[in-house]
Amino acid sequence: MLNPKAKNSEEDSSISPNGKNQKLQKIALSVVSIALVAWKRGLIISSLRAFRNADLKSLLITKLDAISDLGTTGLVIYSVFFALWEILVGITTPVETAAGMAFGVKRGIIASAIGKIGGAIIAYFIGHLLLQDFVKDKLEGNEMMELVQDSIRENPVGVALIWRFSFLPEFVKNFGLSVLPIKPIHFMTAVFLHGFPFTCLWTFLGAETGALARGVVAEPSRALKILVSGVYVFGFFISPTLVGMWVKSLKDKQKEKKRA
């Protein structure tokens, strides 16, 4: 029978000196790194806070003021950029908030509405004219897609609104609806009913944020706090409930169809 101690000693002796040295070097490097971070912790934190609170804020305000100083040209540039953003990316909240910071409530709403709604309509026609036949061929015979199409034929504006209230990015909503049997007027109605109120909200939020950053006001208004609270309630409870109920109705129809 082998002696366990002898076996362990043999395993220890099998470790090469180079391996031991590399392990010691790694440990030493880790200790030194931790010591440096602990030593300069205050400097690192203060630098990050200074960048976040001063440099970043001043840089953002400077850039937004420069766009605002361009007047109508700045509004046109922003609207074109927002339309492209709506088509290709689709996360619109920070863009609309920036418009409020740069142009104020009235001009910001006009510029954002033109860019957002215009971009959504362009995306719809691109998908409707170029992608609809391709998607139709790929999803032919898909039972769930047929139920979605039937649902949107029965209530085009309602289903389009539910689709747009989902957590999908804007470009997915736009191109997704473009390949479904929905008429342009129904799509535009849903885009306006869904998009314009949020454009007003986020632009107003941006305008107040800009006023706070510039030191014009000391704290957010009561109206803004109420609106933001309402958005949270709608975004986390009402909107998911509407989408979930619609999806459940489609699944129920699918089950009934299989039973029949």
Backbone as numpy.savetxt, mean C-alpha at the origin, in Angstrom:
# Nx Ny Nz CAx CAy CAz Cx Cy Cz
34.45 -52.47 25.81 33.59 -51.27 25.81 34.48 -50.03 25.81
34.13 -49.05 24.98 34.93 -47.84 24.88 34.64 -46.92 26.05
35.67 -46.24 26.50 35.54 -45.29 27.59 34.98 -43.98 27.03
33.83 -43.50 27.53 33.26 -42.25 27.02 34.20 -41.07 27.12
34.95 -41.00 28.20 35.88 -39.88 28.37 36.97 -39.93 27.32
37.44 -41.17 27.04 38.47 -41.29 26.01 37.93 -40.89 24.65
36.66 -41.23 24.41 36.04 -40.89 23.12 35.91 -39.38 22.98
35.48 -38.71 24.06 35.36 -37.26 24.01 36.69 -36.58 23.80
37.73 -37.16 24.47 39.06 -36.56 24.31 39.55 -36.71 22.89
39.19 -37.85 22.25 39.60 -38.06 20.87 38.90 -37.07 19.95
37.58 -36.78 20.23 36.85 -35.83 19.39 37.40 -34.43 19.55
37.75 -34.08 20.82 38.31 -32.75 21.05 39.64 -32.58 20.35
40.44 -33.67 20.38 41.76 -33.58 19.76 41.66 -33.54 18.25
40.48 -34.02 17.71 40.33 -34.04 16.27 40.07 -32.66 15.69
39.68 -31.68 16.57 39.44 -30.31 16.10 40.77 -29.66 15.82
40.93 -29.13 14.64 42.21 -28.55 14.23 42.45 -27.22 14.93
43.70 -26.82 15.10 44.01 -25.51 15.70 43.43 -24.36 14.89
43.40 -24.51 13.55 42.85 -23.44 12.71 41.37 -23.23 13.00
40.64 -24.36 13.20 39.22 -24.26 13.52 38.99 -23.54 14.83
39.82 -23.86 15.84 39.69 -23.21 17.14 39.99 -21.71 17.02
41.01 -21.37 16.24 41.37 -19.96 16.07 40.25 -19.17 15.38
39.64 -19.78 14.35 38.55 -19.10 13.64 37.35 -18.88 14.56
37.06 -19.87 15.39 35.96 -19.74 16.33 36.22 -18.63 17.34
37.49 -18.59 17.86 37.85 -17.54 18.81 37.78 -16.16 18.16
38.18 -16.07 16.88 38.13 -14.79 16.17 36.69 -14.30 16.00
35.78 -15.22 15.68 34.37 -14.85 15.53 33.80 -14.35 16.85
34.14 -15.06 17.94 33.65 -14.65 19.26 34.18 -13.27 19.62
35.48 -13.07 19.37 36.10 -11.78 19.69 35.49 -10.65 18.86
35.23 -10.92 17.58 34.62 -9.91 16.70 33.22 -9.55 17.18
32.46 -10.56 17.61 31.11 -10.31 18.11 31.14 -9.47 19.38
32.05 -9.79 20.27 32.17 -9.04 21.53 32.55 -7.60 21.26
33.50 -7.38 20.35 33.94 -6.02 20.03 32.80 -5.23 19.38
32.03 -5.88 18.49 30.91 -5.20 17.83 29.86 -4.77 18.84
29.52 -5.69 19.76 28.53 -5.37 20.79 29.03 -4.22 21.67
30.32 -4.25 21.99 30.88 -3.20 22.83 30.83 -1.84 22.13
31.13 -1.83 20.82 31.09 -0.57 20.07 29.67 -0.01 19.99
28.72 -0.90 19.74 27.33 -0.46 19.65 26.86 0.09 20.99
27.22 -0.62 22.08 26.84 -0.15 23.41 27.50 1.19 23.75
28.77 1.34 23.32 29.52 2.57 23.62 28.94 3.76 22.87
28.56 3.51 21.59 28.06 4.60 20.75 26.53 4.59 20.65
25.89 3.88 21.54 24.43 3.76 21.47 23.75 5.12 21.49
24.16 5.97 22.41 23.56 7.29 22.51 23.75 8.11 21.25
24.96 8.02 20.66 25.23 8.77 19.44 24.40 8.27 18.28
24.27 6.94 18.16 23.48 6.35 17.07 22.02 6.76 17.18
21.45 6.63 18.39 20.04 6.97 18.58 19.79 8.45 18.33
20.69 9.31 18.85 20.50 10.75 18.64 20.62 11.13 17.17
21.50 10.44 16.44 21.66 10.72 15.01 20.40 10.32 14.23
19.87 9.13 14.56 18.64 8.69 13.89 17.48 9.63 14.19
17.36 10.04 15.45 16.28 10.96 15.80 16.43 12.30 15.09
17.66 12.78 15.01 17.90 14.06 14.34 17.54 13.97 12.86
17.92 12.85 12.24 17.59 12.67 10.82 16.09 12.57 10.62
15.45 11.81 11.49 14.00 11.61 11.35 13.24 12.89 11.62
13.61 13.60 12.67 12.83 14.74 13.10 13.19 16.04 12.39
14.41 16.16 11.92 14.84 17.43 11.33 15.14 17.30 9.85
16.16 16.52 9.51 16.63 16.47 8.13 15.55 15.95 7.19
14.93 14.84 7.54 13.93 14.24 6.67 12.73 15.17 6.53
12.31 15.75 7.64 11.16 16.64 7.59 11.45 17.88 6.76
12.61 18.49 6.97 12.96 19.69 6.22 13.14 19.38 4.74
13.72 18.21 4.44 13.90 17.83 3.03 12.54 17.64 2.35
11.63 16.96 3.04 10.30 16.73 2.47 9.56 18.04 2.25
9.59 18.92 3.24 8.90 20.20 3.12 9.50 21.02 2.00
10.82 21.00 1.86 11.48 21.76 0.80 11.05 21.29 -0.58
11.03 19.97 -0.77 10.65 19.42 -2.07 9.18 19.71 -2.40
8.31 19.57 -1.41 6.89 19.83 -1.63 6.63 21.30 -1.91
7.33 22.18 -1.21 7.17 23.61 -1.46 7.66 23.98 -2.86
8.73 23.30 -3.31 9.24 23.57 -4.65 8.22 23.19 -5.71
7.53 22.06 -5.51 6.48 21.65 -6.45 5.32 22.64 -6.41
4.93 23.07 -5.21 3.83 24.01 -5.07 4.14 25.35 -5.73
5.40 25.77 -5.65 5.81 27.06 -6.24 5.71 27.07 -7.76
5.63 25.89 -8.38 5.50 25.82 -9.84 4.10 26.19 -10.31
3.16 26.29 -9.37 1.80 26.69 -9.73 1.06 25.61 -10.50
0.43 26.03 -11.59 -0.34 25.09 -12.41 0.54 23.99 -12.98
1.76 24.36 -13.35 2.69 23.35 -13.89 2.95 22.25 -12.87
3.11 22.63 -11.61 3.31 21.63 -10.56 2.12 20.71 -10.39
0.91 21.29 -10.50 -0.31 20.46 -10.40 -0.39 19.47 -11.56
-0.04 19.92 -12.77 -0.09 19.04 -13.95 0.94 17.93 -13.81
2.15 18.27 -13.38 3.21 17.26 -13.21 2.77 16.22 -12.18
2.22 16.70 -11.07 1.76 15.78 -10.03 0.66 14.87 -10.55
-0.32 15.42 -11.26 -1.45 14.63 -11.75 -0.99 13.55 -12.72
-0.06 13.90 -13.61 0.47 12.92 -14.57 1.23 11.82 -13.83
2.06 12.25 -12.87 2.80 11.26 -12.07 1.85 10.35 -11.31
0.79 10.91 -10.74 -0.17 10.12 -9.96 -0.91 9.14 -10.86
-1.23 9.56 -12.08 -1.92 8.66 -13.01 -1.04 7.46 -13.34
0.24 7.71 -13.59 1.18 6.61 -13.86 1.33 5.73 -12.63
1.37 6.34 -11.46 1.46 5.58 -10.20 0.23 4.69 -10.02
-0.94 5.22 -10.31 -2.18 4.45 -10.21 -2.17 3.25 -11.15
-1.61 3.43 -12.35 -1.59 2.35 -13.33 -0.57 1.27 -12.96
0.61 1.69 -12.50 1.72 0.76 -12.35 1.93 0.26 -10.92
1.61 1.06 -9.94 1.91 0.71 -8.55 0.62 0.55 -7.75
-0.04 1.66 -7.46 -1.37 1.57 -6.90 -1.53 1.77 -5.41
-0.46 2.02 -4.65 -0.61 2.34 -3.23 -0.71 3.86 -3.15
-1.93 4.37 -3.06 -2.17 5.79 -3.32 -2.16 6.68 -2.09
-2.31 6.13 -0.90 -2.45 6.96 0.30 -1.29 7.94 0.50
-0.02 7.49 0.45 1.06 8.46 0.66 1.13 9.53 -0.42
0.74 9.21 -1.64 0.79 10.19 -2.73 -0.27 11.27 -2.50
-1.47 10.85 -2.12 -2.54 11.82 -1.86 -2.23 12.66 -0.64
-1.60 12.06 0.36 -1.21 12.82 1.54 -0.17 13.88 1.18
0.79 13.51 0.32 1.80 14.47 -0.13 1.17 15.62 -0.90
0.12 15.35 -1.66 -0.57 16.41 -2.40 -1.17 17.43 -1.45
-1.76 16.97 -0.34 -2.30 17.89 0.64 -1.22 18.73 1.29
-0.06 18.12 1.54 1.05 18.86 2.13 1.59 19.90 1.17
1.60 19.59 -0.12 2.20 20.49 -1.11 1.23 21.58 -1.56
-0.01 21.20 -1.88 -0.93 22.12 -2.55 -2.07 22.63 -1.67
-2.23 22.08 -0.48 -3.38 22.43 0.33 -4.58 21.57 -0.02
-5.70 21.81 0.65 -6.86 20.93 0.52 -7.50 21.04 -0.86
-7.87 22.25 -1.27 -8.63 22.43 -2.51 -7.85 21.99 -3.73
-6.67 22.56 -3.93 -5.87 22.21 -5.12 -5.39 20.76 -5.05
-5.11 20.27 -3.84 -4.66 18.90 -3.69 -5.73 17.90 -4.07
-6.99 18.18 -3.68 -8.09 17.28 -4.04 -8.28 17.25 -5.55
-8.23 18.43 -6.19 -8.43 18.49 -7.64 -7.32 17.70 -8.36
-6.06 17.94 -7.98 -4.94 17.27 -8.64 -4.97 15.76 -8.40
-5.27 15.35 -7.16 -5.29 13.92 -6.84 -6.46 13.22 -7.53
-7.62 13.86 -7.54 -8.78 13.24 -8.18 -8.54 13.03 -9.67
-7.94 14.03 -10.33 -7.65 13.89 -11.76 -6.66 12.75 -12.00
-5.59 12.72 -11.21 -4.58 11.68 -11.39 -5.09 10.29 -11.05
-5.79 10.17 -9.93 -6.25 8.86 -9.46 -7.34 8.29 -10.36
-8.38 9.08 -10.60 -9.50 8.59 -11.42 -9.06 8.43 -12.87
-8.28 9.39 -13.36 -7.78 9.29 -14.74 -6.90 8.06 -14.94
-6.01 7.80 -13.98 -5.14 6.62 -14.07 -5.92 5.33 -14.02
-6.95 5.28 -13.17 -7.78 4.08 -13.08 -8.52 3.82 -14.38
-9.04 4.88 -15.00 -9.78 4.72 -16.27 -8.84 4.26 -17.38
-7.64 4.84 -17.43 -6.66 4.42 -18.44 -6.30 2.94 -18.26
-6.08 2.53 -17.00 -5.75 1.13 -16.72 -6.89 0.21 -17.14
-8.12 0.67 -16.89 -9.28 -0.15 -17.28 -9.31 -0.38 -18.79
-9.13 0.67 -19.57 -9.20 0.52 -21.03 -8.02 -0.28 -21.58
-6.84 -0.14 -20.95 -5.70 -0.97 -21.36 -6.02 -2.45 -21.16
-6.51 -2.77 -19.97 -6.87 -4.16 -19.69 -8.03 -4.64 -20.52
-9.03 -3.78 -20.70 -10.24 -4.17 -21.43 -9.94 -4.45 -22.91
-9.06 -3.66 -23.48 -8.77 -3.79 -24.92 -7.68 -4.81 -25.22
-6.72 -4.95 -24.30 -5.55 -5.78 -24.59 -5.50 -7.10 -23.84
-6.12 -7.18 -22.68 -5.95 -8.37 -21.83 -7.21 -9.21 -21.69
-8.37 -8.68 -22.04 -9.62 -9.38 -21.76 -9.70 -10.73 -22.47
-9.37 -10.77 -23.74 -9.45 -12.03 -24.50 -8.45 -13.06 -23.96
-7.26 -12.60 -23.59 -6.23 -13.50 -23.07 -6.69 -14.13 -21.76
-7.21 -13.30 -20.85 -7.67 -13.81 -19.55 -8.88 -14.72 -19.73
-9.75 -14.36 -20.66 -10.93 -15.17 -20.92 -10.56 -16.58 -21.37
-9.55 -16.67 -22.25 -9.10 -17.98 -22.72 -8.45 -18.78 -21.59
-7.67 -18.11 -20.74 -6.96 -18.81 -19.66 -7.92 -19.31 -18.58
-8.99 -18.55 -18.33 -9.90 -18.91 -17.24 -11.19 -19.55 -17.73
-11.20 -19.95 -18.97 -12.40 -20.58 -19.52 -12.69 -21.90 -18.80
-13.92 -22.05 -18.34 -14.29 -23.25 -17.61 -14.06 -23.18 -16.12
-13.46 -22.06 -15.63 -13.24 -21.90 -14.19 -14.56 -21.55 -13.52
-15.01 -22.43 -12.63 -16.33 -22.29 -12.04 -16.45 -21.03 -11.20
-15.45 -20.74 -10.38 -15.51 -19.57 -9.52 -15.51 -18.28 -10.34
-14.72 -18.24 -11.41 -14.70 -17.05 -12.26 -16.05 -16.85 -12.94
-16.70 -17.92 -13.32 -18.03 -17.81 -13.92 -19.03 -17.24 -12.91
-18.90 -17.62 -11.65 -19.77 -17.07 -10.62 -19.50 -15.58 -10.40
-18.23 -15.19 -10.44 -17.87 -13.78 -10.32 -18.47 -12.98 -11.46
-18.37 -13.52 -12.67 -18.93 -12.84 -13.83 -20.46 -12.71 -13.72
-21.12 -13.78 -13.27 -22.57 -13.72 -13.09 -22.94 -12.67 -12.04
-22.16 -12.62 -10.97 -22.43 -11.67 -9.90 -22.29 -10.23 -10.38
-21.26 -9.99 -11.18 -21.03 -8.62 -11.65 -22.04 -8.22 -12.72
-22.60 -9.20 -13.43 -23.67 -8.89 -14.38 -24.96 -8.51 -13.65
-25.21 -9.16 -12.51 -26.42 -8.88 -11.73 -26.35 -7.52 -11.05
-25.18 -7.17 -10.52 -25.03 -5.91 -9.77 -23.66 -5.32 -10.06
-23.47 -4.71 -11.23 -22.12 -4.28 -11.65 -21.49 -3.24 -10.74
-22.23 -2.19 -10.39 -21.65 -1.14 -9.55 -21.39 -1.65 -8.14
-22.32 -2.42 -7.59 -22.14 -2.94 -6.23 -20.96 -3.87 -6.11
-20.82 -4.80 -7.04 -19.69 -5.73 -7.00 -18.38 -5.00 -7.26
-18.40 -4.03 -8.18 -17.18 -3.26 -8.45 -16.75 -2.48 -7.22
-17.72 -1.95 -6.47 -17.39 -1.24 -5.23 -16.79 -2.18 -4.20
-17.38 -3.36 -4.05 -16.84 -4.35 -3.11 -15.41 -4.73 -3.52
-15.21 -4.92 -4.81 -13.87 -5.25 -5.32 -12.87 -4.15 -4.97
-13.29 -2.90 -5.12 -12.38 -1.78 -4.86 -12.16 -1.55 -3.37
-13.08 -2.00 -2.53 -12.90 -1.88 -1.08 -11.99 -2.96 -0.52
-11.57 -3.91 -1.34 -10.68 -4.97 -0.87 -9.29 -4.40 -0.62
-8.42 -5.23 0.00 -7.07 -4.79 0.34 -6.08 -4.97 -0.81
-6.57 -5.26 -2.00 -5.68 -5.43 -3.14 -5.12 -4.07 -3.57
-3.91 -4.05 -4.15 -3.37 -2.79 -4.69 -4.27 -2.24 -5.80
-4.17 -0.94 -6.04 -5.04 -0.29 -7.01 -4.90 -0.88 -8.41
-3.67 -1.18 -8.82 -3.50 -1.67 -10.19 -4.13 -3.05 -10.36
-4.17 -3.85 -9.29 -4.84 -5.15 -9.36 -6.35 -4.95 -9.46
-6.88 -3.99 -8.70 -8.31 -3.70 -8.77 -8.70 -3.22 -10.17
-7.89 -2.32 -10.72 -8.22 -1.74 -12.02 -8.16 -2.78 -13.14
-7.03 -3.48 -13.23 -6.87 -4.47 -14.30 -7.77 -5.69 -14.06
-8.02 -6.03 -12.79 -8.91 -7.14 -12.50 -10.32 -6.88 -12.98
-10.83 -5.68 -12.71 -12.18 -5.34 -13.16 -12.24 -5.17 -14.68
-11.12 -4.77 -15.29 -11.13 -4.52 -16.73 -11.37 -5.77 -17.56
-11.05 -6.93 -17.01 -11.23 -8.18 -17.76 -12.55 -8.87 -17.42
-13.35 -8.23 -16.57 -14.67 -8.77 -16.22 -15.74 -8.07 -17.06
-16.92 -8.67 -17.15 -17.98 -8.09 -17.97 -18.65 -6.88 -17.32
-17.90 -5.79 -17.18 -18.42 -4.56 -16.59 -18.26 -3.43 -17.59
-19.30 -2.63 -17.76 -19.27 -1.53 -18.72 -18.45 -0.36 -18.18
-17.86 0.44 -19.08 -17.05 1.58 -18.63 -17.78 2.52 -17.68
-19.07 2.80 -17.94 -19.80 3.72 -17.08 -19.95 3.17 -15.67
-20.13 1.86 -15.55 -20.24 1.24 -14.22 -18.89 1.27 -13.50
-17.82 1.03 -14.25 -16.48 1.08 -13.66 -16.18 2.49 -13.17
-16.44 3.50 -14.00 -16.16 4.89 -13.62 -16.97 5.30 -12.41
-18.22 4.85 -12.34 -19.07 5.18 -11.19 -18.48 4.59 -9.91
-18.05 3.34 -9.97 -17.47 2.68 -8.80 -16.17 3.36 -8.39
-15.35 3.73 -9.38 -14.08 4.40 -9.09 -14.32 5.73 -8.39
-15.30 6.49 -8.87 -15.58 7.79 -8.27 -16.16 7.62 -6.86
-17.13 6.73 -6.70 -17.77 6.55 -5.39 -16.79 6.03 -4.34
-15.84 5.21 -4.78 -14.85 4.68 -3.84 -13.68 5.64 -3.66
-13.17 6.17 -4.76 -11.91 6.90 -4.71 -12.01 8.33 -4.23
-13.06 9.05 -4.64 -13.11 10.48 -4.33 -13.21 10.77 -2.83
-14.05 10.07 -2.06 -14.08 10.35 -0.61 -12.74 10.11 0.07
-12.03 9.06 -0.33 -10.72 8.81 0.27 -9.69 9.84 -0.18
-9.82 10.32 -1.42 -8.94 11.39 -1.89 -9.12 12.63 -1.02
-10.38 13.00 -0.73 -10.64 14.14 0.14 -10.04 13.94 1.52
-10.22 12.74 2.06 -9.73 12.45 3.40 -8.21 12.54 3.49
-7.51 11.82 2.59 -6.05 11.78 2.68 -5.43 13.13 2.33
-6.08 13.89 1.44 -5.56 15.23 1.12 -5.72 16.15 2.33
-6.85 16.06 3.00 -7.06 16.84 4.21 -6.05 16.47 5.29
-5.81 15.16 5.42 -4.80 14.69 6.37 -3.43 15.25 6.02
-3.08 15.23 4.73 -1.78 15.76 4.31 -1.65 17.24 4.56
-2.74 18.00 4.32 -2.70 19.44 4.56 -2.45 19.76 6.02
-3.12 19.03 6.91 -2.91 19.26 8.34 -1.52 18.80 8.79
-1.05 17.69 8.20 0.30 17.22 8.52 1.33 18.25 8.09
1.12 18.85 6.90 2.02 19.90 6.43 2.00 21.11 7.34
0.80 21.48 7.81 0.70 22.62 8.73 1.42 22.34 10.05
1.31 21.09 10.53 2.03 20.72 11.75 3.54 20.75 11.53
3.99 20.23 10.39 5.43 20.19 10.11 6.02 21.58 9.94
5.22 22.50 9.40 5.71 23.87 9.19 5.54 24.73 10.44
4.90 24.19 11.48 4.70 24.95 12.70 3.55 25.92 12.65
2.66 25.77 11.66 1.51 26.67 11.54 0.49 26.39 12.64
0.27 25.10 12.94 -0.65 24.72 14.02 0.12 23.85 15.02
-0.41 23.81 16.24 0.30 23.08 17.30 -0.13 21.62 17.39
-1.37 21.32 17.02 -1.87 19.95 17.14 -2.96 19.69 16.10
-3.23 18.41 15.78 -4.27 18.10 14.80 -5.65 18.56 15.27
-6.50 18.90 14.31 -7.85 19.34 14.64 -8.71 18.16 15.09
-9.80 18.47 15.74 -10.71 17.44 16.21 -11.37 16.72 15.03
-11.69 17.47 13.98 -12.32 16.87 12.79 -11.41 15.82 12.17
-10.12 16.12 12.11 -9.18 15.17 11.53 -9.11 13.89 12.36
-9.08 14.02 13.67 -9.04 12.85 14.54 -10.27 11.97 14.34
-11.43 12.60 14.21 -12.67 11.83 14.01 -12.64 11.11 12.67
-12.19 11.80 11.62 -12.13 11.19 10.29 -11.17 10.01 10.26
-10.00 10.17 10.87 -9.02 9.08 10.89 -9.56 7.89 11.66
-10.24 8.15 12.78 -10.85 7.05 13.54 -11.89 6.32 12.70
-12.68 7.08 11.94 -13.66 6.47 11.06 -13.04 5.60 9.99
-11.90 6.05 9.46 -11.20 5.27 8.44 -10.72 3.94 9.02
-10.19 3.97 10.24 -9.74 2.73 10.88 -10.90 1.76 11.07
-12.03 2.27 11.54 -13.20 1.41 11.74 -13.64 0.80 10.42
-13.73 1.64 9.40 -14.18 1.14 8.10 -13.16 0.18 7.49
-11.87 0.53 7.59 -10.83 -0.28 6.97 -10.64 -1.65 7.62
-10.78 -1.71 8.94 -10.51 -2.95 9.65 -11.74 -3.80 9.92
-12.94 -3.21 9.81 -14.15 -3.96 10.16 -15.17 -4.00 9.01
-15.60 -2.84 8.56 -16.68 -2.79 7.57 -16.23 -3.32 6.22
-15.10 -2.83 5.73 -14.62 -3.25 4.40 -14.34 -4.75 4.32
-13.58 -5.33 5.26 -13.37 -6.79 5.20 -14.66 -7.58 5.32
-15.64 -7.05 6.09 -16.91 -7.75 6.24 -17.67 -7.78 4.91
-17.68 -6.66 4.19 -18.36 -6.61 2.89 -17.73 -7.58 1.90
-16.40 -7.57 1.84 -15.70 -8.47 0.92 -15.94 -9.92 1.32
-15.87 -10.21 2.62 -16.08 -11.58 3.09 -17.49 -12.08 2.80
-18.47 -11.22 2.97 -19.86 -11.62 2.70 -20.06 -11.92 1.21
-19.42 -11.12 0.36 -19.54 -11.35 -1.08 -18.89 -12.67 -1.48
-17.68 -12.92 -0.96 -16.98 -14.17 -1.26 -17.78 -15.37 -0.75
-18.36 -15.22 0.44 -19.18 -16.31 1.01 -20.40 -16.60 0.12
-21.01 -15.54 -0.39 -22.17 -15.76 -1.27 -21.77 -16.50 -2.54
-20.57 -16.21 -3.05 -20.09 -16.92 -4.24 -19.85 -18.40 -3.93
-19.26 -18.68 -2.76 -19.01 -20.07 -2.38 -20.31 -20.83 -2.14
-21.30 -20.14 -1.57 -22.59 -20.78 -1.36 -23.24 -21.15 -2.69
-23.14 -20.23 -3.66 -23.68 -20.52 -4.98 -22.93 -21.68 -5.64
-21.61 -21.72 -5.39 -20.81 -22.82 -5.96 -21.25 -24.16 -5.38
-21.52 -24.21 -4.07 -21.97 -25.44 -3.44 -23.36 -25.86 -3.97
-24.25 -24.88 -4.10 -25.58 -25.18 -4.63 -25.51 -25.72 -6.05
-24.59 -25.15 -6.83 -24.43 -25.59 -8.21 -23.93 -27.03 -8.28
-23.03 -27.40 -7.37 -22.50 -28.76 -7.34 -23.57 -29.74 -6.91
-24.41 -29.36 -5.96 -25.49 -30.24 -5.51 -26.50 -30.47 -6.61
-26.77 -29.41 -7.38 -27.74 -29.55 -8.48 -27.18 -30.40 -9.61
